[in-house]
Amino acid sequence: MPDPRRAIRARVGRAVRRYRRARGFSQERLAELAASSGKHVGAIERGQANVGVDMLGRLAAALSVDIVVLFDQPPVRRRGDELKEISKADADALEAIARRVKGTPARRRPRAQD
């Protein structure tokens, strides 16, 4: 019977690895940003470390993601589907654009005259 605790550690580890690679970070760089060690980050990514909430929060902050995405199942890829990941710089640029758009008042449409 599969161990559900091992399964969740493996899922979190895969997510940490996926986001770390998408950001272009080495394990050592992520560890530095999350106040940990490269060995610990490696153990997390392999699903071998039982990680506390504080550490998950530091990893999420270092990866610029919400902590809940570390628990998400990755999307199932079908043949022909391409998975696109963007760099941190591109994510930051998109976030800046979204903030500017949010601050822009909506245009009013002219009312049709009866």
LINCORGI-V379499 format. One record per run of one state. SS is the DSSP state (H for helix, E for strand, C for the rest). FROM is the first residue (numbers start at 1). TO is the last residue. If there is no record, write none. Layout:
ss = (SS | SS)
from = (FROM | FROM)
to = (TO | TO)
//
This chain:
ss = (C | H | C | H | C | H | C | H | C | H | C | H | C)
from = (1 | 4 | 24 | 27 | 34 | 38 | 46 | 53 | 64 | 67 | 72 | 88 | 104)
to = (3 | 23 | 26 | 33 | 37 | 45 | 52 | 63 | 66 | 71 | 87 | 103 | 114)
//
